[in-house]
Amino acid sequence: MIEKGRFGQFGGFYVPEVLIPALEDIEAAFLHYKDDPKFVADLDNLYKNYAGRPTPLYYASRFSEYVGFRVYIKREDLLHGGAHKTNNTLGQGLLAKYMGKKKIIAETGAGQHGLATAMAGALFGLETKIFMGAVDVERQSVNVHKMKLCGAEVVPITAGSGTLKDAINDALRYWTSHVEDTFYIFGTVCGPHPFPTIVKHFQSPIGKEAHEQVLKETGSLPDMVVACVGGGSNAMGIFSGFIDDKDVKLIGVEPAGHGLDTGEHAATLVAGTIGIFHGAKSYLLQDKEGQVHETESISAGLDYPAVGPEHCMLKDAGRAEYVSVEDKDVLDTFHLFTKLEGIIPALESTHALTWLVQQKGKFSADTTIIANLSGRGDKDVGIVEEHSPV
Ligand SMILES: *Cc1c(COP(=O)(O)O)cnc(C)c1O
């Protein structure tokens, strides 16, 4: 069973016995419906008319002038819900509906995936439960309120540190006793097979569109594609459109948190070691005893101690490169980019932009780079104001 969903030595299917049939059902339904004309037409309609796909590819002229090379921005911040998460919850929500499920559950950290799931729950008329660490419920009260407005129940988790990894533990535990009528909508390209494959599939329009758009706009492929990496879904979405184009460099940017020198980082691929967590084998932030670390970054959406198995494989194969940037530089870039472009980026997405700022003057003026703007920063205005007031 653990041979399924392997990406090199990574990924797999390390779950309690009772979940195996549920995951196999989801895999079978996914394989059946992903090419089913009615399912595809339904999902395309939702992507287009509900969520606002295709999202634009925007040439950021003032930011480009600042860094000294050509930067195109893939505008997932304009997607309904304010981030790429909607692509995934529409896809998995529709799949749950087609499978005849009556209930959906999800985990959430910053509340973005919880909100995107609550929106899908309302849209598809599915009873929705969101598992969220009690600390995060406090920190993200606006998103909690929005989830409730959509009709979802928010379940605060006090176990452990009361954050994302504890919420996932409890969501998985709940699922083991409700597998019959409940679909677990996982939020990123992690977890047991088939989630990494499913989530990548539903995020792949980002890359497919960007590939077409950049060719149309510039007549050639970009030199590089850059995206932030938490669990890795927005990066996998945009990378998937360019992975076969060997000359296009793929760069994933992780949070270094307060700085690598203090040891308080959240850069899983840059600083992690291999282990098994939440049902899959990947790089992990853990100590010598295998105890998984709390991560600490200014952007709650990147605070996850594991990372998608396909990213682990791409790293080891040298196909993608992973780097990290520190909180203080992310804050500077947040201000810089907003002032130059009038677009407020999510702190998560700002990690990708920060790496570009650090390359200022290092590439020729005709170098073309696409950065995935995974979400908008409205949710982060308060945090930024606290740390670096205008
Ligand atoms: C959740 C989130 C992320 C991190 O998740 P990935 O699976 O790594 O994409 C990045 N950006 C935004 C705006 C998010 O909401």
The ligand as a Tripos MOL2 file, in Angstrom:
@<TRIPOS>MOLECULE
LIG
   15    15     1     0     0
SMALL
NO_CHARGES

@<TRIPOS>ATOM
      1 C1         -2.0910   28.7070    2.4450 C.3       1 LIG1
      2 C2         -1.3330   29.6820    1.6570 C.ar      1 LIG1
      3 C3         -0.0230   29.4170    1.2050 C.ar      1 LIG1
      4 C4          0.7400   28.1830    1.5790 C.3       1 LIG1
      5 O1          0.2310   26.9780    1.0900 O.3       1 LIG1
      6 P1          0.8790   26.1810   -0.1010 P.3       1 LIG1
      7 O2          0.2020   24.8650   -0.0470 O.co2     1 LIG1
      8 O3          2.3520   26.0800    0.1280 O.co2     1 LIG1
      9 O4          0.5750   26.9350   -1.3420 O.co2     1 LIG1
     10 C5          0.5900   30.3540    0.4000 C.ar      1 LIG1
     11 N1         -0.0160   31.5150    0.0730 N.ar      1 LIG1
     12 C6         -1.2570   31.8120    0.5120 C.ar      1 LIG1
     13 C7         -1.8520   33.1200    0.1220 C.3       1 LIG1
     14 C8         -1.9600   30.9160    1.3210 C.ar      1 LIG1
     15 O5         -3.1910   31.2280    1.7460 O.3       1 LIG1
@<TRIPOS>BOND
     1     1     2 1
     2     2     3 ar
     3     2    14 ar
     4     3     4 1
     5     3    10 ar
     6     4     5 1
     7     5     6 1
     8     6     7 2
     9     6     8 1
    10     6     9 1
    11    10    11 ar
    12    11    12 ar
    13    12    13 1
    14    12    14 ar
    15    14    15 1
@<TRIPOS>SUBSTRUCTURE
     1 LIG1         1 GROUP 0 **** ****
